Amino acid sequence: MRVGYFQFDPVFGEVKRNLDVVSERLAHVECDLLVLPELFNTGYQFVSREEAVSLGEDIPGGATTARLLELAAARRMHVVAGLAERVGNAVYNSAALIGPSGLIGVYRKTHLFAEETLWFTPGDTGFPVYDIGPARIGLMICFDWFYPESARTLALKGADIIAHPSNLVLPHCPDAMVTRCLENRVFAVTCNRIGSEERAGKKRLTYIGNSEVVNPAGNILRRAAGNQVDLSVVEIDPSEAREKRITPFNDLLAARRPEHYSS
Amino acid sequence: MRVGYFQFDPVFGEVKRNLDVVSERLAHVECDLLVLPELFNTGYQFVSREEAVSLGEDIPGGATTARLLELAAARRMHVVAGLAERVGNAVYNSAALIGPSGLIGVYRKTHLFAEETLWFTPGDTGFPVYDIGPARIGLMICFDWFYPESARTLALKGADIIAHPSNLVLPHCPDAMVTRCLENRVFAVTCNRIGSEERAGKKRLTYIGNSEVVNPAGNILRRAAGNQVDLSVVEIDPSEAREKRITPFNDLLAARRPEHYSS
């Protein structure tokens, strides 16, 4: 199975430009599961809730999903993309999983970071896992990585691969995803963005790139540079994520002892 | 507050020698909380349950605890030490927290690794936290690090500092403890051993050293080499662990969303 990421530099508010970049760069990709950044179509640094409402789109009714549906059908691939999802007057920081035959599911970010709490409604979907045939795909978004419960929940629900659209500005996540993959024996595809944003009256945010694919043994199969556009595809065997024995005496999930855990 | 570790090379079965090494090297240490390795008095690589029973000791009645009580009283410090605890015919892989005035508590390892499952009884204490005055100390042992629930449970119970006696042979834990400290905003003192063991009929085990002190911001304040005896003490401010705001909009533990977590 081929999994990959497209790390690039969305421009704030220029939805058509951002969609064009994605369509053009992915026009010939050979991939089974391709992950795009969080809020890949709008950019990240919103400055008001009105702006989030205005740039938010229906899924699957909006223009962004329409373009992704075309792309997924044309390339016979699955795409996981982060975008602002408008539902009435609420806006979620969401990720859509789109296959060659249509929309498969939507995840709404559970753990909102910093000012996102001002623009977005906390996600109400929980952490979903979708069986797409060659693997079961779990969804989480950016700062969800900080809470080990996110990846753990996906693993307990059977995820083989965590698709993880991100807009990372702090340095810790790429190494932490090694721990997330080890402790759950799953693959992860983290797609971060690059570049920077500086909206009126706001502090400049610079994104760290370093998108990556990590395997269940905690090996980094591919990691992008911090500041370069990077379309990477890696061949993996998702069945590695179904072997949860970590020693002949330890089955990772069966050896959990929830009676001793606080929740 | 001064916290530290004594990383050394216990010799299997030579309990008196191992206790002498500790007593001599710590005879003049100035420290408030000193962590020793897992099974520091016996060594790690047991080859039978009988051997574990024979080397197991009562806590606090056994010879090892007696020596640690002397040391803690003489140096006016707290010690966390890993040792095999015998209770009737059961043996636990335990850690004792000993203060200047006596035994404070015992933790019995929750997640046994590999052949430990053959010699030891799974811990029945859960993850305890003890208030020693300048800080609240949480206990976990070695492979417990692999399960994020261990450190999370300690943080939810109010731990400021995780004392983590270890006998690590795989490379991942030292970097993973950075994630454990970040995701819980706690300090951790991991004390690993060095050297190697090769018991009759068993594969040689080589321990990776790299004992460390990590702070709630995920900074490694001190990390030992992989193969050198190392007594290190670091000054910390445990109140840093009580500030759980990670942005002005995010309180780490309050922002958890257990209704969306599988357990």
Interface residues (C-beta under 8 A of the other chain):
Chain A: T110 H111 L112 F113 A114 E115 E116 T117 L118 P122 G123 G126 F127 F146 Y147 P148 E149 R152 T153 L156 K157 H172 D175 A176 V178 T179 L182 E183 G218 I246 T247 P248 F249 N250 A255 R256 R257 P258 H260 Y261 S262 S263
Chain B: T110 H111 L112 F113 A114 E115 E116 T117 L118 P122 G123 G126 F127 F146 Y147 P148 E149 R152 T153 L156 K157 H172 D175 A176 V178 T179 L182 E183 G218 I246 T247 P248 F249 N250 A255 R256 R257 P258 H260 Y261 S262 S263
